[in-house]
Amino acid sequence: MKILHLLSGGGFGGIEILCRDLAKISRDRNEFCFLFSGGEIADEMKKDGIPVYFYWEKPFLNRIFQLWNLVRKEKYDAVIVHHEGLGIYLFFLILLYSFPSIRFIKYLHCAFEEKYFYTGKKIKDYLYYKVLEKILLKSCHIIAVSRFVKESYCNEFKCDADKITVIYNGINFCDDEKFVEKEIRTSETIKLLYVGRLVDVKGIQSLLNAVKQLLAEGENIELNVLGDGEDRWKYEDFVRENNIENKIFFRGYQMDKEPYYRENPIFVYPSVWQEAFGISIVEALAKGLICVAGKVGGIPEIIKDNQNGYLFEHHKNNDLVNVLKLAIEKHRNSYDADMRKAAYESAHIFDIYTTNAMLERIIDTETRKVKDGKRNTLKET
């Protein structure tokens, strides 16, 4: 099979990493087109010999023509759109109506949440909603990264539930049980770790506030923050203004996270929006870290509270602080070995080979429909 993936950009994010990992193990030929920006993962894919197309530096109309011509020339079996946004949706719709024999698949990487969906610009929001509604209707199949995501779109857009398959994101699992069984290196200072984008919806400010409070209460802790994002400057200012630069460290984007997994026993993921999944949580579980995460969106499908990690609720006053205290105390007294083993074992559910096999099965099934004479149905309803 020959598949084209459409992405807005190729920066350091869960969607981009998933695409990279799928391309490395798939028996199909996966190609990737970046329409609005490049980035670290896109550059890595190109370096590794994965077929990539960079159209983002070209004028908008030229991008439409080049993409259309690429699809016509390469004769793809399927086209998958990953990122959200009115611009990339328009590219997708043009292709969908132009090539009825190709199977078009919408990948839902985020839940529908009204608070973050609408911008307040009525015309833009209306167009965005209607174009997305059309894509959900006309795509031959839809993939959701969690049950929560599927339910959110079924509730809002009245999608056909049978048309949506839940495929959890997977990681390239390093089967190193000895890593989990031995004690994670630590010291009197308990180190916390966050990995992800530095933007408001990820709840970074809540985490910084919690660490500040714990430090004021005498807890001997440090926080390592891995990642980058548009709000990084704001968080760094907060740390400087509160004179805790020697306790909170912004490490930026890190390709090799292994040293941090070995020296930071507690992973914190404080997302405040309805997080669709959380690939960095799975990575931390796979390394046997104690994970503390917000009870939002699809995260409870990954973490079972008090079994393989801890969940906290943002709306409960000081709940993050209290849960962190519990995790810190258990680690300090070496009471967390069973939970770390449970974390490692639960991560096996989210294996990249399982993700790939399910995706390939869907594409194979949809492509056979074309061979049987069933094309994309473009008749308006």
C-alpha positions in Angstrom: 0.0 0.0 0.0 1.1 3.6 -0.6 -0.2 6.1 1.9 0.2 9.9 2.1 0.0 11.6 5.5 -0.9 15.3 5.7 0.5 17.3 8.6 0.5 21.0 9.4 4.0 20.9 10.8 6.9 18.6 11.8 7.9 19.8 15.2 8.5 17.9 18.4 5.0 16.5 19.3 3.1 13.3 19.9 1.5 13.2 16.4 4.8 13.8 14.6 6.6 11.2 16.7 3.8 8.7 16.1 4.1 9.2 12.3 7.8 8.8 12.4 7.6 5.6 14.3 4.9 4.1 12.1 6.9 4.9 9.0 9.9 3.0 10.4 8.1 -0.3 11.0 5.2 -0.3 8.5 5.2 -2.8 5.6 3.4 -0.1 3.6 5.1 2.9 2.0 4.2 5.9 4.1 5.0 9.4 2.8 4.5 12.7 4.6 3.6 16.2 3.5 4.2 19.2 5.8 1.9 22.0 4.7 2.5 24.9 7.1 5.9 24.4 8.9 8.8 22.1 9.3 10.5 21.1 12.5 12.8 18.7 14.3 10.9 15.5 13.6 10.3 16.3 10.0 14.1 16.9 9.6 14.8 13.6 11.4 12.5 11.8 9.1 14.1 13.2 6.0 17.6 12.3 7.4 16.4 8.7 8.0 15.3 8.4 4.4 11.5 8.5 5.0 9.8 10.2 2.0 8.8 13.7 3.0 7.5 16.8 1.1 8.0 20.3 2.4 5.4 22.6 0.8 5.1 25.2 3.6 7.4 27.8 2.1 5.4 28.1 -1.0 2.4 30.4 -1.6 -0.9 28.9 -0.6 -2.3 28.4 -4.1 1.0 26.9 -5.2 0.7 24.4 -2.3 -2.7 23.4 -3.4 -1.6 22.8 -7.0 1.6 20.9 -5.9 -0.3 18.7 -3.5 -3.0 17.9 -6.0 -0.4 17.1 -8.7 1.6 14.9 -6.2 -1.5 12.8 -5.4 -2.4 12.5 -9.1 1.1 11.4 -10.0 1.9 9.1 -7.1 -1.5 7.2 -7.2 -1.8 6.8 -3.4 -4.1 4.1 -2.0 -5.0 6.2 1.0 -4.6 9.8 2.3 -4.7 10.4 6.1 -5.0 13.9 7.6 -3.6 14.2 11.2 -3.6 17.8 12.3 -6.5 20.1 12.9 -7.2 23.5 11.4 -9.2 25.2 8.6 -6.2 25.4 6.3 -5.2 21.7 6.3 -8.9 20.7 6.1 -9.3 22.7 2.9 -6.4 20.8 1.4 -7.9 17.5 2.5 -11.4 18.3 1.1 -10.0 19.4 -2.3 -8.2 16.0 -2.6 -11.2 14.1 -1.3 -13.5 15.6 -4.0 -10.9 15.3 -6.7 -9.9 11.6 -6.3 -12.9 9.5 -5.5 -11.0 6.2 -5.8 -8.6 7.0 -3.0 -9.5 6.1 0.6 -9.5 9.2 2.8 -9.1 8.8 6.6 -9.4 11.4 9.3 -7.2 10.8 12.3 -8.6 12.3 15.5 -5.7 13.2 17.8 -7.6 15.5 20.1 -11.0 15.5 21.7 -13.8 17.9 20.8 -13.9 20.5 23.6 -16.0 23.6 23.0 -13.8 25.8 25.2 -10.8 25.3 23.0 -12.5 24.7 19.6 -14.0 28.1 19.2 -11.8 31.2 18.8 -14.6 33.8 19.2 -14.3 34.8 15.5 -17.8 33.8 14.4 -17.2 33.5 10.6 -14.0 31.5 11.1 -15.5 29.3 13.7 -18.5 28.6 11.6 -16.4 27.7 8.6 -14.1 25.5 10.7 -17.0 23.6 12.2 -18.8 23.1 8.8 -15.7 22.0 7.0 -14.8 19.5 9.8 -18.4 18.3 9.8 -18.1 17.6 6.0 -14.7 15.8 6.5 -16.2 13.5 9.2 -19.1 12.7 6.9 -17.2 12.1 3.7 -14.1 10.3 5.0 -14.3 6.6 4.4 -13.0 5.9 8.0 -12.2 7.8 11.2 -9.5 6.9 13.7 -9.7 8.1 17.3 -6.8 7.8 19.7 -9.0 7.0 22.7 -12.6 6.0 23.6 -13.0 9.5 25.1 -12.1 11.1 21.7 -14.6 8.9 19.9 -17.4 9.7 22.3 -16.7 13.5 22.1 -17.1 13.5 18.3 -20.1 11.2 18.3 -21.8 13.4 20.7 -21.0 16.7 18.9 -21.2 15.7 15.3 -23.6 12.7 15.5 -20.9 10.6 13.7 -21.7 7.0 12.8 -20.0 5.1 15.7 -19.3 2.1 13.4 -17.2 4.3 11.2 -14.8 5.2 14.0 -12.1 2.9 15.2 -10.2 3.5 18.5 -6.5 2.9 18.0 -4.3 3.9 20.9 -1.1 5.6 20.1 1.9 3.3 20.6 5.5 3.7 21.5 8.6 1.8 20.2 8.9 -0.3 23.3 12.3 -1.0 24.8 11.7 -4.3 26.6 14.1 -3.7 29.5 12.5 -5.1 32.6 15.8 -4.9 34.5 15.5 -1.1 34.2 12.3 -1.2 36.2 13.3 -3.9 38.8 16.4 -2.0 39.9 16.1 1.1 42.0 16.0 4.3 40.0 19.0 6.4 40.9 18.0 9.1 43.3 19.3 11.2 46.2 17.9 13.1 49.1 16.4 15.4 46.5 13.4 13.8 44.8 13.3 14.8 41.2 10.1 15.3 39.2 9.9 15.2 35.4 7.6 16.8 32.8 7.9 16.0 29.1 5.7 17.9 26.5 4.8 21.1 24.9 5.1 24.3 27.0 1.7 25.8 26.4 -1.2 26.7 28.7 -3.4 23.8 28.0 -0.8 21.4 29.3 -1.2 22.8 32.8 2.4 23.9 33.3 1.4 26.8 35.5 -0.5 24.5 37.8 2.6 22.3 38.1 4.9 25.3 38.8 2.5 26.6 41.5 2.4 23.1 43.1 6.2 22.8 43.1 6.5 26.3 44.6 4.1 25.4 47.4 5.9 22.1 48.1 9.2 23.9 48.3 7.7 26.5 50.7 6.5 23.6 52.9 10.1 22.2 53.1 10.0 19.4 50.5 13.4 18.7 49.0 12.5 18.4 45.4 13.5 19.5 41.9 11.6 19.7 38.6 13.1 19.0 35.2 11.0 20.4 32.3 11.7 18.8 28.9 10.2 20.4 25.8 9.5 23.8 24.3 6.6 25.9 23.2 5.2 29.4 22.8 4.6 30.0 26.5 8.1 28.9 27.7 9.1 32.5 28.4 6.2 33.0 30.7 7.0 30.0 32.8 10.7 31.0 33.0 9.7 34.5 34.1 7.6 32.9 36.9 10.5 30.8 38.1 12.9 33.8 38.2 10.4 36.1 39.9 9.9 33.5 42.7 13.6 32.8 43.1 13.4 29.1 42.4 15.7 28.8 39.5 17.9 26.4 41.5 14.9 24.0 41.8 13.1 24.2 38.4 15.1 23.6 35.2 14.0 24.1 31.7 16.0 21.6 29.6 14.4 22.3 26.2 13.7 19.7 23.5 15.7 16.5 24.2 16.0 13.7 21.6 17.6 11.4 24.2 15.4 11.4 27.3 16.9 8.2 28.8 19.1 10.0 31.3 16.1 11.9 32.6 14.1 8.7 33.0 16.8 7.2 35.0 17.3 10.1 37.4 13.7 11.4 37.8 11.5 8.8 39.5 8.2 10.8 39.3 6.6 11.9 36.1 4.0 14.7 36.2 1.5 15.4 33.4 -0.8 18.2 34.6 -2.9 18.8 31.5 -6.0 21.0 32.0 -7.9 20.4 28.8 -9.6 17.2 27.8 -6.3 15.5 26.8 -7.0 12.9 24.0 -4.3 10.5 25.0 -0.8 11.3 26.3 2.1 9.5 24.6 4.7 10.9 27.0 2.7 9.3 29.9 3.1 5.9 28.1 6.8 6.5 27.6 7.2 7.2 31.4 5.1 4.1 32.3 7.4 2.0 30.1 10.4 3.2 32.1 8.7 2.3 35.4 8.2 5.9 36.6 5.5 6.8 39.0 3.1 8.9 36.9 0.9 11.7 38.3 -1.6 13.0 35.8 -4.8 15.0 35.6 -8.0 13.1 35.5 -9.1 14.5 32.2 -10.0 13.2 28.7 -8.5 9.9 27.7 -5.8 9.8 30.5 -7.9 7.5 32.7 -7.7 5.0 29.9 -3.9 4.9 30.5 -3.6 5.4 34.2 -5.7 3.5 36.7 -5.6 5.5 39.9 -3.5 3.9 42.7 -2.7 1.0 40.5 -0.1 2.0 37.9 -0.1 5.7 38.8 -2.0 8.5 40.4 -4.8 10.8 39.1 -5.6 14.2 40.5 -8.5 16.6 39.8 -7.8 20.2 39.0 -11.1 21.5 40.4 -10.2 20.1 43.8 -8.2 22.6 45.8 -4.6 21.5 46.3 -5.3 18.0 44.9 -2.1 18.1 42.7 -0.1 19.1 45.7 -1.5 16.4 47.9 -1.0 13.7 45.2 2.5 14.8 44.7 3.2 14.6 48.4 1.9 11.0 48.4 4.1 10.0 45.4 7.1 11.7 46.9 6.7 10.1 50.3 6.2 6.6 48.9 9.3 6.9 46.8 11.3 8.3 49.6 10.4 5.3 51.7 10.8 2.8 48.8 7.1 1.8 48.9 6.6 2.3 45.2 8.2 -0.8 43.7 4.9 -2.6 43.0 3.4 0.5 41.3 6.5 0.9 39.2 6.2 -2.7 38.0 2.5 -2.2 37.3 3.4 0.9 35.3 5.9 -1.0 33.2 3.5 -3.9 32.6 0.5 -1.6 31.7 2.6 0.2 29.0 2.7 -3.0 26.9 -0.8 -2.3 25.9 0.4 0.7 24.0 2.9 -0.9 21.6 3.7 0.7 18.3 3.4 -2.6 16.5 -0.1 -3.0 17.7 -1.0 0.5 16.5 0.6 -0.1 13.1 -1.2 -3.5 12.7 -4.6 -2.0 13.4 -4.0 0.9 11.1 -2.8 -1.3 8.2 -5.8 -3.6 8.7 -8.2 -0.6 8.3 -6.4 0.7 5.2 -6.4 -2.9 3.7 -10.1 -3.2 4.3 -10.9 0.2 2.9 -8.8 -0.4 -0.2 -10.5 -3.7 -0.9 -13.8 -1.8 -1.1 -12.4 0.2 -4.0 -11.4 -3.0 -5.8 -14.9 -4.3 -5.2 -16.3 -1.1 -6.9 -17.2 0.8 -3.7 -15.7 4.3 -4.0 -15.9 7.3 -1.7 -19.5 8.4 -1.7 -19.6 12.1 -2.5 -23.3 12.5 -2.9 -24.6 15.2 -0.6 -26.9 14.1 2.2 
